[in-house]
Amino acid sequence: MSRREELEKEYSLVDERINNAAEDTPRDVIDAWRKELDSIDFELNNLYDDDMDDDN
C-alpha cells in the first residue's frame, strides 16, 4: 500500500470517527480529531505536490 493510500484510509477513518461521535463526546476530543484530520490533509496535499515535481 502506498503512502497516499495509507493517508487516504487514515483520513477516512478519522472523518468517520468524527461524523459518528456520540453527542456526549467531549469537545476537546472532537477538536483533537479535527486537528488530526487537518494534519493528514496537509500531508496528502504535500504528497500531491511532490508527485507533481517528480513528473517534471
N, C-alpha and C positions, 0 to 999 in steps of 0.2 A: 504494500500500500504506500503510495507516495505521500509526502508531507502535506500536500494540498488536500488529498483525500482524508487524511487524518484530521486536519484542521476543520474541514467541512463537516466531518462526523461530530467532532467535539462541539462545533458551533450549533449543530442541530440538537444535540443532547442538552446543552445549556439552555438554548432557546425553549425547548420543550419543558425543561425543568421550571423555567420562569412562567411560561404560559399555564402550566398545570399546578402551580404552587397553591397550597391551601390558603384560604383567606386569612388565617391566623399566623402565617409565616411572618416573622419579624422583618420590618422594613430594612434593617441593616443587612440581613441575609439576601434579600432581593437586590439591594444595591450592590452587594459583593458579586452576585451572579451577573448583574449587568456590566460591571467592570470587567469581569472575566470574558463576557461576550464581546465587549469593545476591544479587549486585548487580542482575542482570536481574530476578530475582523481586521484589526490593524496588521496582524501578521499575514493574513490572507492577502490583503492588498499589497503588501510588500513583496510577497512571493510572486504575484502577478507582474509587478514592475520588474523584478529580477528576471522572470521568464522572458519578458519583452526585450530586455537588454541582451540576453543571450542570443536572441534571434538576429540581432543587428550586427 
